[in-house]
Amino acid sequence: MGSSADRLGKSANVPHDIIVIGGSSGALEAMVDVVAGLPADYPGALFLVSHIGANPSKLPELLAESTRLRASHARHEEEVLPGRIYVAPPDRHMMLDGRRIMLSSAPREHFTRPAIDPLFRSAARNYGARVAGVVLSGAGSDGAAGLVQVSCAGGLTIVQDPDEAPFPEMPETSLRATRVDYVLRSAEISPVLRRLAEGAAAMKQASRTRLQGTGIEFEEPVALTCPECGGAIREEAGTGLLTYRCHTGHRFSADELLTCQRADVERAAMVVIRVLHERTTLCQRMIRDASNAGRAHGVAYWMRLKDEADEQLRVLQHFLRHADEDREKAEPALAETAAQK
């Protein structure tokens, strides 16, 4: 059944050729229905996320049995091409960064990796109105927030009819979260996708702001952490000095807290430096082996990895050398802030 909220007219001149699909429990049959209804010359690219966690996945092979489109697990920095089905591999979030796919080990979302929301968010940010987001059967709320982002960016939204979905919670949560363009049974989705992609031009660089690096998005902490017990700490009022206290009673001045944080950073940096030294040593060994065997490509590959490790070491060592100097520069500002308190 088509939704009464059909808003195709809002972006009728934009081909929707970036199709992001998410599902969990009970979604396999719907995924097969969707790809089976697409022609061999379908001009869009499909990106599928299923809640497989770190478990082995045969989803690309299962989909390939029902479609003439090429289906495979996505590879990191793989170029996005039309007429392809990209499936998130086990234990990796799949995101879009311009014309490339980024795989990430960023923290789990909704207790799972891969998750649907990271894909939907990145697609909306990079491709805007060209995106069609599809939420299929599943438990939980994954996909709902991402579908909101797709809608806000001008893309089209599709939800599997909860009456058909074996696990209707994900479709129902999406329907509560945003005004959905289509509520369809699984067999009705592919005809809509074909119509949405009509006139799709060759893929071009996205005009919207691109994700940077790995696509990991760091949020500001909701609380500081106690160096003694790891609990949350908060600023104490009425002490005449900038002071922090945790729920078990540990107290610190701002200067003491900064000192603990600096020590934690330096300890972590030393661990990274040790690992990078070991990485450099291993690369040197592999360079020798590849050179002795006459494998020029192997030499180039291991040289590139060694150069990357050397550059990372240089940055970290520079940081440690200047840590004391940076602290001395910060102390006057810290004293001024404490005096104002």
FENNORCOR-V228440 format. One record per helix or strand of 3 or more residues. SS is the DSSP state (h for helix, s for strand). FROM is the first residue (numbers start at 0). LEN is the number of residues. If there is no record, write none. Layout:
ss=SS from=FROM len=LEN
ss=SS from=FROM len=LEN
//
This chain:
ss=h from=7 len=4
ss=s from=17 len=6
ss=h from=27 len=9
ss=s from=44 len=6
ss=h from=58 len=6
ss=s from=69 len=4
ss=s from=83 len=4
ss=s from=92 len=5
ss=s from=99 len=5
ss=h from=115 len=15
ss=s from=130 len=5
ss=h from=143 len=9
ss=s from=155 len=5
ss=h from=168 len=9
ss=s from=181 len=3
ss=h from=185 len=11
ss=s from=231 len=5
ss=s from=242 len=4
ss=s from=250 len=3
ss=h from=253 len=39
ss=h from=295 len=26
ss=h from=322 len=18
//
